[in-house]
């Protein structure tokens, strides 16, 4: 599984088609991957596992999200005002 | 024009038919068909969106993120052009 992730990350070009978000508005796609990255980190840290698989989500949200949104959310997470559930 | 003595209350449709005697209500049937068809389709579209759209959540406690319940090859759109849903597989790592 870890080797799959490494291989996938090596071959990564851009965010793949996601059936959950088939339309033009990809806002939720960006949000979902951002939140999933931090949830994945939290979950795998709690289990004591390597968080390398979580990098997939980070690559996807970096491809999709406007940089200003990422900065805003990072600041909100530091302040503790992030609206999502992580 | 109606005779003044025979002033009765007619609906607009009745007045129209009265004045233009060649018109019949039957000629308006296609109009009613299209209007009712359009109304039905819009109601169906709204209920489909309310019930099936993965962005919609009526119960925030039990269904907070309904888009995460979709299969990787599940199609929501009614018509998808150039997209072979059967070939999609799950991409994302589990955690």
N, CA and C atoms of all chains as a GROMACS GRO file, in nm:
protein
  543
    1UNK      N    1   0.083  -0.121   0.000
    1UNK     CA    2   0.000   0.000   0.000
    1UNK      C    3   0.086   0.124   0.000
    2UNK      N    4   0.190   0.123   0.083
    2UNK     CA    5   0.278   0.240   0.087
    2UNK      C    6   0.353   0.254  -0.045
    3UNK      N    7   0.387   0.138  -0.105
    3UNK     CA    8   0.458   0.146  -0.233
    3UNK      C    9   0.367   0.199  -0.342
    4UNK      N   10   0.237   0.159  -0.333
    4UNK     CA   11   0.141   0.215  -0.430
    4UNK      C   12   0.139   0.366  -0.421
    5UNK      N   13   0.134   0.415  -0.298
    5UNK     CA   14   0.124   0.560  -0.281
    5UNK      C   15   0.246   0.628  -0.337
    6UNK      N   16   0.364   0.569  -0.307
    6UNK     CA   17   0.487   0.630  -0.358
    6UNK      C   18   0.483   0.634  -0.510
    7UNK      N   19   0.441   0.520  -0.568
    7UNK     CA   20   0.437   0.514  -0.715
    7UNK      C   21   0.337   0.616  -0.768
    8UNK      N   22   0.222   0.625  -0.702
    8UNK     CA   23   0.122   0.721  -0.750
    8UNK      C   24   0.174   0.864  -0.737
    9UNK      N   25   0.244   0.892  -0.628
    9UNK     CA   26   0.294   1.028  -0.610
    9UNK      C   27   0.402   1.062  -0.711
   10UNK      N   28   0.481   0.959  -0.751
   10UNK     CA   29   0.583   0.986  -0.853
   10UNK      C   30   0.519   1.021  -0.985
   11UNK      N   31   0.408   0.948  -1.015
   11UNK     CA   32   0.347   0.967  -1.146
   11UNK      C   33   0.245   1.081  -1.146
   12UNK      N   34   0.232   1.151  -1.036
   12UNK     CA   35   0.125   1.251  -1.024
   12UNK      C   36   0.143   1.364  -1.124
   13UNK      N   37   0.037   1.395  -1.199
   13UNK     CA   38   0.043   1.511  -1.288
   13UNK      C   39  -0.051   1.620  -1.238
   14UNK      N   40  -0.178   1.580  -1.216
   14UNK     CA   41  -0.274   1.677  -1.164
   14UNK      C   42  -0.385   1.602  -1.093
   15UNK      N   43  -0.476   1.676  -1.033
   15UNK     CA   44  -0.584   1.612  -0.959
   15UNK      C   45  -0.670   1.529  -1.054
   16UNK      N   46  -0.696   1.402  -1.021
   16UNK     CA   47  -0.774   1.318  -1.111
   16UNK      C   48  -0.922   1.352  -1.103
   17UNK      N   49  -0.998   1.300  -1.198
   17UNK     CA   50  -1.142   1.320  -1.196
   17UNK      C   51  -1.199   1.257  -1.070
   18UNK      N   52  -1.286   1.333  -1.003
   18UNK     CA   53  -1.348   1.282  -0.881
   18UNK      C   54  -1.498   1.277  -0.904
   19UNK      N   55  -1.553   1.154  -0.897
   19UNK     CA   56  -1.696   1.138  -0.928
   19UNK      C   57  -1.785   1.213  -0.829
   20UNK      N   58  -1.727   1.246  -0.711
   20UNK     CA   59  -1.810   1.318  -0.615
   20UNK      C   60  -1.835   1.461  -0.658
   21UNK      N   61  -1.751   1.512  -0.747
   21UNK     CA   62  -1.760   1.654  -0.789
   21UNK      C   63  -1.750   1.661  -0.940
   22UNK      N   64  -1.859   1.622  -1.011
   22UNK     CA   65  -1.846   1.612  -1.156
   22UNK      C   66  -1.866   1.743  -1.230
   23UNK      N   67  -1.909   1.847  -1.163
   23UNK     CA   68  -1.949   1.968  -1.235
   23UNK      C   69  -1.839   2.071  -1.236
   24UNK      N   70  -1.875   2.189  -1.288
   24UNK     CA   71  -1.772   2.291  -1.305
   24UNK      C   72  -1.724   2.346  -1.172
   25UNK      N   73  -1.813   2.355  -1.074
   25UNK     CA   74  -1.776   2.414  -0.947
   25UNK      C   75  -1.698   2.312  -0.865
   26UNK      N   76  -1.568   2.336  -0.850
   26UNK     CA   77  -1.481   2.242  -0.782
   26UNK      C   78  -1.446   2.288  -0.641
   27UNK      N   79  -1.517   2.387  -0.590
   27UNK     CA   80  -1.488   2.440  -0.457
   27UNK      C   81  -1.485   2.331  -0.352
   28UNK      N   82  -1.590   2.246  -0.356
   28UNK     CA   83  -1.598   2.143  -0.254
   28UNK      C   84  -1.488   2.042  -0.268
   29UNK      N   85  -1.442   2.019  -0.390
   29UNK     CA   86  -1.332   1.927  -0.414
   29UNK      C   87  -1.207   1.977  -0.341
   30UNK      N   88  -1.178   2.106  -0.359
   30UNK     CA   89  -1.063   2.168  -0.291
   30UNK      C   90  -1.078   2.156  -0.140
   31UNK      N   91  -1.194   2.194  -0.089
   31UNK     CA   92  -1.219   2.192   0.056
   31UNK      C   93  -1.204   2.051   0.110
   32UNK      N   94  -1.265   1.955   0.040
   32UNK     CA   95  -1.266   1.818   0.087
   32UNK      C   96  -1.125   1.762   0.097
   33UNK      N   97  -1.041   1.790  -0.003
   33UNK     CA   98  -0.906   1.737   0.001
   33UNK      C   99  -0.821   1.806   0.107
   34UNK      N  100  -0.844   1.936   0.124
   34UNK     CA  101  -0.769   2.008   0.228
   34UNK      C  102  -0.799   1.948   0.364
   35UNK      N  103  -0.930   1.934   0.391
   35UNK     CA  104  -0.972   1.881   0.521
   35UNK      C  105  -0.925   1.737   0.537
   36UNK      N  106  -0.936   1.657   0.428
   36UNK     CA  107  -0.896   1.516   0.435
   36UNK      C  108  -0.747   1.502   0.464
   37UNK      N  109  -0.666   1.594   0.412
   37UNK     CA  110  -0.522   1.585   0.439
   37UNK      C  111  -0.497   1.594   0.589
   38UNK      N  112  -0.556   1.695   0.654
   38UNK     CA  113  -0.529   1.711   0.796
   38UNK      C  114  -0.596   1.605   0.881
   39UNK      N  115  -0.712   1.557   0.835
   39UNK     CA  116  -0.775   1.447   0.908
   39UNK      C  117  -0.691   1.322   0.898
   40UNK      N  118  -0.637   1.297   0.776
   40UNK     CA  119  -0.553   1.179   0.753
   40UNK      C  120  -0.431   1.185   0.843
   41UNK      N  121  -0.369   1.303   0.849
   41UNK     CA  122  -0.250   1.316   0.934
   41UNK      C  123  -0.286   1.286   1.080
   42UNK      N  124  -0.396   1.347   1.124
   42UNK     CA  125  -0.437   1.329   1.263
   42UNK      C  126  -0.466   1.182   1.290
   43UNK      N  127  -0.537   1.116   1.197
   43UNK     CA  128  -0.575   0.977   1.220
   43UNK      C  129  -0.454   0.885   1.220
   44UNK      N  130  -0.363   0.905   1.123
   44UNK     CA  131  -0.249   0.814   1.116
   44UNK      C  132  -0.150   0.842   1.229
   45UNK      N  133  -0.140   0.968   1.271
   45UNK     CA  134  -0.056   0.999   1.387
   45UNK      C  135  -0.109   0.930   1.511
   46UNK      N  136  -0.242   0.936   1.526
   46UNK     CA  137  -0.303   0.874   1.646
   46UNK      C  138  -0.277   0.724   1.647
   47UNK      N  139  -0.272   0.663   1.527
   47UNK     CA  140  -0.247   0.518   1.524
   47UNK      C  141  -0.099   0.487   1.525
   48UNK      N  142  -0.018   0.591   1.514
   48UNK     CA  143   0.126   0.567   1.515
   48UNK      C  144   0.181   0.520   1.382
   49UNK      N  145   0.107   0.544   1.272
   49UNK     CA  146   0.152   0.496   1.141
   49UNK      C  147   0.219   0.609   1.064
   50UNK      N  148   0.287   0.569   0.957
   50UNK     CA  149   0.353   0.666   0.871
   50UNK      C  150   0.249   0.749   0.797
   51UNK      N  151   0.267   0.880   0.795
   51UNK     CA  152   0.167   0.965   0.731
   51UNK      C  153   0.196   0.989   0.584
   52UNK      N  154   0.283   0.911   0.526
   52UNK     CA  155   0.315   0.929   0.385
   52UNK      C  156   0.194   0.921   0.293
   53UNK      N  157   0.098   0.829   0.314
   53UNK     CA  158  -0.017   0.824   0.223
   53UNK      C  159  -0.095   0.955   0.219
   54UNK      N  160  -0.088   1.031   0.326
   54UNK     CA  161  -0.166   1.155   0.328
   54UNK      C  162  -0.117   1.255   0.225
   55UNK      N  163   0.007   1.236   0.178
   55UNK     CA  164   0.060   1.331   0.081
   55UNK      C  165  -0.025   1.341  -0.044
   56UNK      N  166  -0.096   1.232  -0.077
   56UNK     CA  167  -0.183   1.236  -0.195
   56UNK      C  168  -0.281   1.352  -0.185
   57UNK      N  169  -0.345   1.365  -0.066
   57UNK     CA  170  -0.443   1.472  -0.049
   57UNK      C  171  -0.378   1.608  -0.059
   58UNK      N  172  -0.255   1.617  -0.007
   58UNK     CA  173  -0.188   1.747  -0.014
   58UNK      C  174  -0.160   1.783  -0.159
   59UNK      N  175  -0.113   1.685  -0.239
   59UNK     CA  176  -0.086   1.717  -0.379
   59UNK      C  177  -0.213   1.762  -0.449
   60UNK      N  178  -0.326   1.690  -0.419
   60UNK     CA  179  -0.450   1.724  -0.488
   60UNK      C  180  -0.497   1.864  -0.448
   61UNK      N  181  -0.492   1.897  -0.319
   61UNK     CA  182  -0.544   2.029  -0.286
   61UNK      C  183  -0.452   2.139  -0.333
   62UNK      N  184  -0.321   2.109  -0.340
   62UNK     CA  185  -0.233   2.210  -0.396
   62UNK      C  186  -0.260   2.232  -0.544
   63UNK      N  187  -0.304   2.126  -0.613
   63UNK     CA  188  -0.339   2.146  -0.754
   63UNK      C  189  -0.467   2.225  -0.770
   64UNK      N  190  -0.562   2.202  -0.681
   64UNK     CA  191  -0.695   2.257  -0.704
   64UNK      C  192  -0.718   2.394  -0.641
   65UNK      N  193  -0.664   2.414  -0.521
   65UNK     CA  194  -0.708   2.529  -0.443
   65UNK      C  195  -0.631   2.656  -0.477
   66UNK      N  196  -0.700   2.768  -0.478
   66UNK     CA  197  -0.630   2.896  -0.490
   66UNK      C  198  -0.540   2.916  -0.370
   67UNK      N  199  -0.422   2.974  -0.395
   67UNK     CA  200  -0.323   2.985  -0.288
   67UNK      C  201  -0.377   3.069  -0.173
   68UNK      N  202  -0.458   3.172  -0.205
   68UNK     CA  203  -0.508   3.258  -0.098
   68UNK      C  204  -0.598   3.180  -0.003
   69UNK      N  205  -0.674   3.085  -0.057
   69UNK     CA  206  -0.759   3.005   0.031
   69UNK      C  207  -0.673   2.922   0.124
   70UNK      N  208  -0.567   2.859   0.068
   70UNK     CA  209  -0.480   2.774   0.150
   70UNK      C  210  -0.418   2.856   0.261
   71UNK      N  211  -0.372   2.977   0.226
   71UNK     CA  212  -0.311   3.062   0.329
   71UNK      C  213  -0.412   3.098   0.436
   72UNK      N  214  -0.533   3.134   0.390
   72UNK     CA  215  -0.636   3.173   0.489
   72UNK      C  216  -0.668   3.057   0.582
   73UNK      N  217  -0.683   2.939   0.524
   73UNK     CA  218  -0.718   2.825   0.609
   73UNK      C  219  -0.604   2.787   0.702
   74UNK      N  220  -0.481   2.798   0.652
   74UNK     CA  221  -0.367   2.767   0.740
   74UNK      C  222  -0.366   2.861   0.859
   75UNK      N  223  -0.389   2.991   0.832
   75UNK     CA  224  -0.394   3.086   0.943
   75UNK      C  225  -0.507   3.053   1.039
   76UNK      N  226  -0.623   3.016   0.984
   76UNK     CA  227  -0.735   2.983   1.070
   76UNK      C  228  -0.705   2.860   1.155
   77UNK      N  229  -0.635   2.764   1.098
   77UNK     CA  230  -0.603   2.646   1.177
   77UNK      C  231  -0.511   2.683   1.291
   78UNK      N  232  -0.414   2.771   1.264
   78UNK     CA  233  -0.323   2.812   1.372
   78UNK      C  234  -0.398   2.887   1.480
   79UNK      N  235  -0.493   2.974   1.436
   79UNK     CA  236  -0.568   3.050   1.535
   79UNK      C  237  -0.672   2.967   1.606
   80UNK      N  238  -0.703   2.851   1.551
   80UNK     CA  239  -0.809   2.771   1.611
   80UNK      C  240  -0.948   2.810   1.564
   81UNK      N  241  -0.956   2.891   1.456
   81UNK     CA  242  -1.087   2.932   1.408
   81UNK      C  243  -1.127   2.861   1.280
   82UNK      N  244  -1.059   2.752   1.246
   82UNK     CA  245  -1.090   2.684   1.122
   82UNK      C  246  -1.230   2.624   1.129
   83UNK      N  247  -1.315   2.654   1.029
   83UNK     CA  248  -1.454   2.610   1.038
   83UNK      C  249  -1.478   2.462   1.014
   84UNK      N  250  -1.380   2.391   0.961
   84UNK     CA  251  -1.406   2.251   0.933
   84UNK      C  252  -1.373   2.162   1.051
   85UNK      N  253  -1.423   2.041   1.044
   85UNK     CA  254  -1.397   1.947   1.153
   85UNK      C  255  -1.277   1.862   1.118
   86UNK      N  256  -1.169   1.875   1.194
   86UNK     CA  257  -1.050   1.795   1.164
   86UNK      C  258  -1.030   1.693   1.273
   87UNK      N  259  -6.757   4.396  -2.873
   87UNK     CA  260  -6.789   4.473  -2.752
   87UNK      C  261  -6.923   4.426  -2.695
   88UNK      N  262  -6.930   4.416  -2.565
   88UNK     CA  263  -7.049   4.361  -2.503
   88UNK      C  264  -7.158   4.467  -2.495
   89UNK      N  265  -7.283   4.428  -2.518
   89UNK     CA  266  -7.394   4.523  -2.501
   89UNK      C  267  -7.399   4.567  -2.355
   90UNK      N  268  -7.429   4.693  -2.334
   90UNK     CA  269  -7.423   4.747  -2.198
   90UNK      C  270  -7.524   4.679  -2.108
   91UNK      N  271  -7.643   4.646  -2.162
   91UNK     CA  272  -7.744   4.586  -2.077
   91UNK      C  273  -7.702   4.448  -2.030
   92UNK      N  274  -7.629   4.378  -2.116
   92UNK     CA  275  -7.590   4.242  -2.078
   92UNK      C  276  -7.457   4.240  -2.006
   93UNK      N  277  -7.440   4.332  -1.911
   93UNK     CA  278  -7.311   4.334  -1.841
   93UNK      C  279  -7.302   4.220  -1.743
   94UNK      N  280  -7.227   4.123  -1.783
   94UNK     CA  281  -7.204   4.012  -1.691
   94UNK      C  282  -7.055   4.004  -1.667
   95UNK      N  283  -7.019   3.926  -1.572
   95UNK     CA  284  -6.876   3.915  -1.539
   95UNK      C  285  -6.821   3.794  -1.610
   96UNK      N  286  -6.728   3.821  -1.702
   96UNK     CA  287  -6.661   3.712  -1.772
   96UNK      C  288  -6.515   3.709  -1.735
   97UNK      N  289  -6.458   3.593  -1.735
   97UNK     CA  290  -6.312   3.588  -1.722
   97UNK      C  291  -6.250   3.634  -1.853
   98UNK      N  292  -6.124   3.667  -1.848
   98UNK     CA  293  -6.055   3.712  -1.969
   98UNK      C  294  -6.066   3.607  -2.079
   99UNK      N  295  -6.054   3.482  -2.042
   99UNK     CA  296  -6.057   3.378  -2.143
   99UNK      C  297  -6.195   3.373  -2.206
  100UNK      N  298  -6.297   3.384  -2.123
  100UNK     CA  299  -6.433   3.380  -2.178
  100UNK      C  300  -6.456   3.497  -2.271
  101UNK      N  301  -6.405   3.614  -2.228
  101UNK     CA  302  -6.423   3.732  -2.314
  101UNK      C  303  -6.350   3.714  -2.446
  102UNK      N  304  -6.231   3.659  -2.437
  102UNK     CA  305  -6.154   3.638  -2.559
  102UNK      C  306  -6.229   3.546  -2.652
  103UNK      N  307  -6.281   3.437  -2.598
  103UNK     CA  308  -6.350   3.342  -2.682
  103UNK      C  309  -6.479   3.401  -2.736
  104UNK      N  310  -6.541   3.483  -2.657
  104UNK     CA  311  -6.665   3.546  -2.701
  104UNK      C  312  -6.643   3.637  -2.820
  105UNK      N  313  -6.537   3.718  -2.810
  105UNK     CA  314  -6.515   3.816  -2.914
  105UNK      C  315  -6.463   3.754  -3.043
  106UNK      N  316  -6.380   3.653  -3.026
  106UNK     CA  317  -6.321   3.593  -3.145
  106UNK      C  318  -6.380   3.455  -3.160
  107UNK      N  319  -6.494   3.449  -3.231
  107UNK     CA  320  -6.575   3.329  -3.223
  107UNK      C  321  -6.510   3.208  -3.286
  108UNK      N  322  -6.409   3.226  -3.370
  108UNK     CA  323  -6.350   3.109  -3.433
  108UNK      C  324  -6.257   3.035  -3.337
  109UNK      N  325  -6.218   3.101  -3.227
  109UNK     CA  326  -6.127   3.036  -3.133
  109UNK      C  327  -6.201   2.931  -3.052
  110UNK      N  328  -6.134   2.819  -3.029
  110UNK     CA  329  -6.195   2.718  -2.943
  110UNK      C  330  -6.094   2.683  -2.834
  111UNK      N  331  -6.149   2.640  -2.723
  111UNK     CA  332  -6.057   2.605  -2.615
  111UNK      C  333  -5.967   2.489  -2.654
  112UNK      N  334  -6.019   2.406  -2.745
  112UNK     CA  335  -5.938   2.289  -2.782
  112UNK      C  336  -5.806   2.331  -2.845
  113UNK      N  337  -5.809   2.449  -2.912
  113UNK     CA  338  -5.685   2.490  -2.978
  113UNK      C  339  -5.575   2.521  -2.878
  114UNK      N  340  -5.614   2.542  -2.754
  114UNK     CA  341  -5.513   2.576  -2.655
  114UNK      C  342  -5.453   2.454  -2.589
  115UNK      N  343  -5.501   2.336  -2.626
  115UNK     CA  344  -5.454   2.215  -2.556
  115UNK      C  345  -5.303   2.199  -2.564
  116UNK      N  346  -5.239   2.219  -2.680
  116UNK     CA  347  -5.093   2.202  -2.680
  116UNK      C  348  -5.024   2.295  -2.580
  117UNK      N  349  -5.079   2.416  -2.562
  117UNK     CA  350  -5.021   2.508  -2.465
  117UNK      C  351  -5.027   2.448  -2.325
  118UNK      N  352  -5.145   2.392  -2.290
  118UNK     CA  353  -5.158   2.333  -2.157
  118UNK      C  354  -5.064   2.215  -2.140
  119UNK      N  355  -5.046   2.139  -2.250
  119UNK     CA  356  -4.956   2.024  -2.241
  119UNK      C  357  -4.815   2.071  -2.210
  120UNK      N  358  -4.770   2.173  -2.285
  120UNK     CA  359  -4.631   2.217  -2.262
  120UNK      C  360  -4.614   2.278  -2.124
  121UNK      N  361  -4.716   2.354  -2.081
  121UNK     CA  362  -4.701   2.417  -1.950
  121UNK      C  363  -4.698   2.313  -1.839
  122UNK      N  364  -4.790   2.216  -1.847
  122UNK     CA  365  -4.790   2.116  -1.740
  122UNK      C  366  -4.667   2.027  -1.747
  123UNK      N  367  -4.622   1.998  -1.871
  123UNK     CA  368  -4.498   1.921  -1.883
  123UNK      C  369  -4.381   1.993  -1.821
  124UNK      N  370  -4.371   2.122  -1.849
  124UNK     CA  371  -4.262   2.200  -1.792
  124UNK      C  372  -4.270   2.207  -1.641
  125UNK      N  373  -4.390   2.224  -1.589
  125UNK     CA  374  -4.405   2.231  -1.443
  125UNK      C  375  -4.368   2.098  -1.379
  126UNK      N  376  -4.411   1.988  -1.440
  126UNK     CA  377  -4.376   1.856  -1.385
  126UNK      C  378  -4.226   1.837  -1.383
  127UNK      N  379  -4.161   1.871  -1.496
  127UNK     CA  380  -4.016   1.849  -1.504
  127UNK      C  381  -3.944   1.934  -1.401
  128UNK      N  382  -3.989   2.056  -1.379
  128UNK     CA  383  -3.917   2.138  -1.283
  128UNK      C  384  -3.936   2.084  -1.142
  129UNK      N  385  -4.055   2.036  -1.111
  129UNK     CA  386  -4.076   1.979  -0.976
  129UNK      C  387  -3.990   1.855  -0.958
  130UNK      N  388  -3.985   1.770  -1.061
  130UNK     CA  389  -3.904   1.650  -1.051
  130UNK      C  390  -3.756   1.684  -1.033
  131UNK      N  391  -3.711   1.784  -1.108
  131UNK     CA  392  -3.571   1.822  -1.098
  131UNK      C  393  -3.539   1.873  -0.958
  132UNK      N  394  -3.631   1.951  -0.901
  132UNK     CA  395  -3.606   2.004  -0.767
  132UNK      C  396  -3.605   1.893  -0.663
  133UNK      N  397  -3.700   1.798  -0.674
  133UNK     CA  398  -3.699   1.692  -0.573
  133UNK      C  399  -3.577   1.603  -0.590
  134UNK      N  400  -3.533   1.580  -0.714
  134UNK     CA  401  -3.412   1.501  -0.733
  134UNK      C  402  -3.293   1.570  -0.668
  135UNK      N  403  -3.286   1.700  -0.689
  135UNK     CA  404  -3.175   1.775  -0.630
  135UNK      C  405  -3.183   1.771  -0.478
  136UNK      N  406  -3.303   1.784  -0.425
  136UNK     CA  407  -3.316   1.788  -0.279
  136UNK      C  408  -3.279   1.654  -0.218
  137UNK      N  409  -3.313   1.544  -0.287
  137UNK     CA  410  -3.293   1.413  -0.225
  137UNK      C  411  -3.161   1.348  -0.263
  138UNK      N  412  -3.116   1.368  -0.388
  138UNK     CA  413  -3.004   1.288  -0.436
  138UNK      C  414  -2.874   1.365  -0.449
  139UNK      N  415  -2.879   1.495  -0.450
  139UNK     CA  416  -2.758   1.572  -0.475
  139UNK      C  417  -2.659   1.553  -0.361
  140UNK      N  418  -2.536   1.513  -0.391
  140UNK     CA  419  -2.441   1.489  -0.282
  140UNK      C  420  -2.397   1.614  -0.208
  141UNK      N  421  -2.433   1.732  -0.256
  141UNK     CA  422  -2.399   1.853  -0.182
  141UNK      C  423  -2.503   1.888  -0.077
  142UNK      N  424  -2.617   1.816  -0.080
  142UNK     CA  425  -2.730   1.855   0.005
  142UNK      C  426  -2.734   1.768   0.129
  143UNK      N  427  -2.743   1.832   0.245
  143UNK     CA  428  -2.758   1.756   0.367
  143UNK      C  429  -2.872   1.815   0.448
  144UNK      N  430  -2.975   1.734   0.473
  144UNK     CA  431  -3.089   1.783   0.552
  144UNK      C  432  -3.066   1.761   0.700
  145UNK      N  433  -2.988   1.659   0.733
  145UNK     CA  434  -2.966   1.624   0.872
  145UNK      C  435  -2.818   1.638   0.903
  146UNK      N  436  -2.779   1.753   0.962
  146UNK     CA  437  -2.636   1.778   0.980
  146UNK      C  438  -2.573   1.684   1.080
  147UNK      N  439  -2.654   1.634   1.172
  147UNK     CA  440  -2.593   1.548   1.274
  147UNK      C  441  -2.557   1.413   1.216
  148UNK      N  442  -2.652   1.352   1.143
  148UNK     CA  443  -2.627   1.216   1.097
  148UNK      C  444  -2.569   1.209   0.957
  149UNK      N  445  -2.573   1.316   0.885
  149UNK     CA  446  -2.526   1.313   0.747
  149UNK      C  447  -2.447   1.439   0.716
  150UNK      N  448  -2.334   1.456   0.782
  150UNK     CA  449  -2.265   1.585   0.769
  150UNK      C  450  -2.196   1.607   0.636
  151UNK      N  451  -2.146   1.498   0.571
  151UNK     CA  452  -2.073   1.516   0.446
  151UNK      C  453  -2.122   1.414   0.344
  152UNK      N  454  -2.238   1.438   0.284
  152UNK     CA  455  -2.297   1.334   0.200
  152UNK      C  456  -2.215   1.300   0.076
  153UNK      N  457  -2.125   1.391   0.033
  153UNK     CA  458  -2.048   1.358  -0.086
  153UNK      C  459  -1.948   1.246  -0.061
  154UNK      N  460  -1.914   1.223   0.062
  154UNK     CA  461  -1.821   1.116   0.092
  154UNK      C  462  -1.886   0.978   0.087
  155UNK      N  463  -2.017   0.976   0.066
  155UNK     CA  464  -2.084   0.847   0.060
  155UNK      C  465  -2.093   0.796  -0.081
  156UNK      N  466  -2.036   0.868  -0.177
  156UNK     CA  467  -2.049   0.824  -0.315
  156UNK      C  468  -1.943   0.723  -0.350
  157UNK      N  469  -1.980   0.629  -0.436
  157UNK     CA  470  -1.881   0.535  -0.489
  157UNK      C  471  -1.792   0.607  -0.589
  158UNK      N  472  -1.668   0.557  -0.609
  158UNK     CA  473  -1.579   0.625  -0.704
  158UNK      C  474  -1.627   0.618  -0.848
  159UNK      N  475  -1.718   0.526  -0.879
  159UNK     CA  476  -1.764   0.523  -1.017
  159UNK      C  477  -1.914   0.549  -1.025
  160UNK      N  478  -1.967   0.619  -0.925
  160UNK     CA  479  -2.110   0.646  -0.926
  160UNK      C  480  -2.138   0.774  -1.004
  161UNK      N  481  -2.239   0.767  -1.092
  161UNK     CA  482  -2.268   0.884  -1.174
  161UNK      C  483  -2.387   0.958  -1.118
  162UNK      N  484  -2.371   1.087  -1.094
  162UNK     CA  485  -2.484   1.167  -1.048
  162UNK      C  486  -2.551   1.239  -1.164
  163UNK      N  487  -2.473   1.279  -1.262
  163UNK     CA  488  -2.531   1.356  -1.371
  163UNK      C  489  -2.628   1.272  -1.451
  164UNK      N  490  -2.728   1.335  -1.506
  164UNK     CA  491  -2.822   1.262  -1.590
  164UNK      C  492  -2.761   1.229  -1.725
  165UNK      N  493  -2.677   1.320  -1.775
  165UNK     CA  494  -2.615   1.294  -1.905
  165UNK      C  495  -2.469   1.332  -1.892
  166UNK      N  496  -2.382   1.234  -1.903
  166UNK     CA  497  -2.238   1.261  -1.892
  166UNK      C  498  -2.175   1.234  -2.027
  167UNK      N  499  -2.113   1.337  -2.083
  167UNK     CA  500  -2.056   1.324  -2.217
  167UNK      C  501  -1.909   1.294  -2.204
  168UNK      N  502  -1.859   1.195  -2.280
  168UNK     CA  503  -1.717   1.164  -2.281
  168UNK      C  504  -1.662   1.124  -2.146
  169UNK      N  505  -1.739   1.052  -2.066
  169UNK     CA  506  -1.686   1.011  -1.936
  169UNK      C  507  -1.729   0.868  -1.912
  170UNK      N  508  -1.634   0.776  -1.916
  170UNK     CA  509  -1.668   0.636  -1.897
  170UNK      C  510  -1.661   0.604  -1.749
  171UNK      N  511  -1.776   0.605  -1.682
  171UNK     CA  512  -1.776   0.586  -1.537
  171UNK      C  513  -1.738   0.446  -1.497
  172UNK      N  514  -1.757   0.350  -1.587
  172UNK     CA  515  -1.728   0.213  -1.543
  172UNK      C  516  -1.579   0.190  -1.523
  173UNK      N  517  -1.495   0.279  -1.585
  173UNK     CA  518  -1.352   0.254  -1.576
  173UNK      C  519  -1.289   0.321  -1.453
  174UNK      N  520  -1.368   0.391  -1.374
  174UNK     CA  521  -1.307   0.466  -1.263
  174UNK      C  522  -1.281   0.373  -1.145
  175UNK      N  523  -1.171   0.398  -1.077
  175UNK     CA  524  -1.142   0.318  -0.958
  175UNK      C  525  -1.116   0.413  -0.842
  176UNK      N  526  -1.106   0.357  -0.726
  176UNK     CA  527  -1.080   0.443  -0.612
  176UNK      C  528  -0.935   0.488  -0.611
  177UNK      N  529  -0.917   0.618  -0.597
  177UNK     CA  530  -0.782   0.675  -0.603
  177UNK      C  531  -0.721   0.702  -0.468
  178UNK      N  532  -0.806   0.739  -0.374
  178UNK     CA  533  -0.753   0.807  -0.256
  178UNK      C  534  -0.712   0.706  -0.152
  179UNK      N  535  -0.606   0.736  -0.080
  179UNK     CA  536  -0.566   0.642   0.026
  179UNK      C  537  -0.666   0.643   0.141
  180UNK      N  538  -0.678   0.530   0.206
  180UNK     CA  539  -0.767   0.519   0.322
  180UNK      C  540  -0.696   0.570   0.446
  181UNK      N  541  -0.776   0.614   0.540
  181UNK     CA  542  -0.715   0.644   0.670
  181UNK      C  543  -0.818   0.633   0.781
   0.00000   0.00000   0.00000
